[in-house]
Every structure is written in structure tokens, then in C-alpha cells.
Amino acid sequence: MIVKVQLSTYTELPVRQVLIYNKDRSVEWQGDITPEIERAMGDTNKAFFEAKMRGTVIELMKRVGGRPW
């Protein structure tokens, strides 16, 4: 599955937030950014990744090119 990962540009929370979802939003997660996600994102606020579900956890695999959604 392909997911979009978006980092918050502004939050009143003490930790930057991240939103991860697939195209039809049947898979969606929002929460605190982890060091692993921060490293995978590099210097961008939005990127697409191959991902797989491990129970209720979305595991990001490799980064892929942009998608029109």
C-alpha cells in the first residue's frame, strides 16, 4: 500500500505531529512524530512511502515518488 506522510507546520502541542494515510483513507493515523519518521522525511513536510500494516501499526518501507493525491 502507498501512504502519504504529512508533518504539521504548526501545532500548539509540545511535539510536532504527523498524519499518515492511504489514498481512500481506509488507513489513517495521526500522532507525535517519531525519530524514525523524522529521519525518513528529511527536509520535506510531505512524502509518499510504501507501507504495510503490522496489526494496528503502519510500518513505512521505502520512499516513493509523488502521487496526485
CORFEN-V944692 format. One record per pair of residues at least 24 apart in sequence whose ideal C-beta (glycine too) atoms are under 10 Angstrom apart, sorted by the first residue. I is the first residue (numbers start at 1). J is the second residue. D is the distance in Angstrom with one decimal. If there is no record, write none. Layout:
[[I;J;D] [I;J;D]]
This chain:
[[1;26;9.3] [1;27;6.9] [1;49;9.5] [1;50;7.4] [1;51;5.6] [1;52;6.8] [1;53;7.6] [1;58;8.8] [1;61;9.6] [2;48;5.8] [2;49;7.2] [2;50;6.3] [2;51;7.2] [2;61;10.0] [2;64;6.4] [2;65;9.9] [2;67;6.4] [2;69;9.4] [3;27;6.9] [3;28;9.1] [3;29;9.0] [3;47;9.5] [3;48;7.0] [3;49;5.7] [3;50;8.1] [3;51;4.5] [3;52;9.7] [3;58;6.5] [3;60;7.3] [3;61;9.6] [3;64;9.6] [3;67;9.8] [4;46;6.8] [4;47;7.6] [4;48;5.6] [4;49;8.2] [4;51;9.9] [4;66;9.3] [4;67;7.1] [4;69;7.1] [5;29;9.8] [5;33;9.6] [5;37;6.8] [5;40;7.6] [5;41;6.6] [5;44;9.3] [5;45;9.1] [5;46;7.1] [5;47;5.4] [5;48;7.4] [5;49;6.1] [5;51;8.8] [5;58;9.3] [5;60;7.1] [5;63;9.1] [6;30;9.4] [6;41;9.4] [6;44;9.8] [6;45;6.5] [6;46;5.0] [6;47;8.5] [7;33;6.4] [7;37;8.1] [7;38;8.2] [7;41;6.2] [7;44;8.1] [7;45;4.6] [7;46;7.4] [7;47;9.1] [8;33;8.2] [8;45;8.2] [9;45;6.1] [9;46;10.0] [16;45;9.9] [18;45;9.8] [19;46;9.7] [20;49;8.4] [20;51;7.6] [20;58;5.5] [20;60;7.8] [21;58;9.0] [21;69;9.7] [22;51;7.9] [22;53;9.9] [22;58;8.9] [22;69;9.5] [23;48;9.9] [23;67;7.3] [23;68;9.7] [23;69;5.3] [24;69;9.3] [25;69;9.9] [27;51;8.1] [27;53;6.9] [27;56;9.9] [27;58;6.5] [28;58;9.1] [29;56;8.7] [29;57;8.5] [29;58;5.6] [34;60;10.0] [36;60;7.8]]
